[in-house]
Amino acid sequence: MTAVLDHTALAALYRADPFFTGLYIEASRGTGRVLIPLLSVLAAERRLTGAGRHAASLRFAESVPFTADHARDAMDWGKVEMPVAHAAAIAWHAVKAGEPLTVLSLEPELYTGTGITPLNPT
């Protein structure tokens, strides 16, 4: 399984939420992948001091930079916050490539208008 952790999920991981901790352990074992949008790292730090720094240091997670392709997708989502747009754009690129991927968010309503429906694991 490949999971994208948005800023709300990164804050939960920092607080040692059992679901997100387990997901990260699976990634450390090579039985799953955790993708972290870099704009979500910054948003997590602003939401909860230390959460972004923690996310940026995760050895078994893959940081995903915000690219021009992501920006082109995000231009269509005028009222969507940048960290949400980044996670949604990553998901759209996976859909186009035929790669299974799940966006995880504790606030899925933030994705309204992107065409992405994140999973709230709580």
Order of alpha helices (4+ residues) and beta strands (2+ residues): beta-alpha-alpha-beta-alpha-alpha-beta-alpha-alpha-beta
